[in-house]
Amino acid sequence: MLTVCIFCSSCATVFGGHVNTYQRTRPKDGEPQRRVRVGALIADVILFWPGTIVDFATGAIYKPAPNEASKQENFKTL
């Protein structure tokens, strides 16, 4: 039981919140790549590097999808 808890304890999985479908699904050819949460990646590598594998497998290491409101706002400022 302790081993399972240790292997499931990765920073982005524990502290990253709900993982949505945008984070779980791989982008298709021609689609923009998902952005990695750099802070969680560094914490995983420093604290417990096998946690990095768990985060990438669950998709928790990736940032959530940008919402439409921020996309429109960025378009207006250009």
Backbone hydrogen bonds, N-H to C=O, Kabsch-Sander energy under -0.5 kcal/mol:
donor,donor_aa,acceptor,acceptor_aa,energy
5,C,1,M,-2.1
6,I,2,L,-2.3
7,F,3,T,-2.4
8,C,4,V,-1.7
9,S,5,C,-0.5
9,S,6,I,-0.8
10,S,8,C,-1.2
14,V,10,S,-2.6
15,F,11,C,-2.9
16,G,12,A,-1.4
20,N,18,H,-0.6
24,R,20,N,-1.5
25,T,21,T,-2.4
31,E,28,K,-2.1
37,R,61,I,-3.4
38,V,36,V,-1.0
41,L,37,R,-2.0
42,I,38,V,-2.6
43,A,39,G,-2.3
44,D,40,A,-2.4
45,V,41,L,-2.3
46,I,42,I,-2.5
47,L,43,A,-2.9
48,F,43,A,-0.5
48,F,44,D,-1.5
51,G,48,F,-2.0
52,T,49,W,-1.6
53,I,49,W,-0.6
53,I,50,P,-0.6
54,V,50,P,-1.3
55,D,51,G,-2.5
56,F,52,T,-2.3
57,A,53,I,-2.3
58,T,54,V,-2.3
59,G,55,D,-1.4
60,A,55,D,-0.8
61,I,55,D,-1.3
62,Y,59,G,-1.2
63,K,35,R,-3.2
71,K,67,N,-1.4
72,Q,68,E,-2.4
73,E,69,A,-2.2
74,N,70,S,-2.2
75,F,71,K,-1.9
76,K,72,Q,-2.0
77,T,73,E,-1.5
78,L,74,N,-0.9
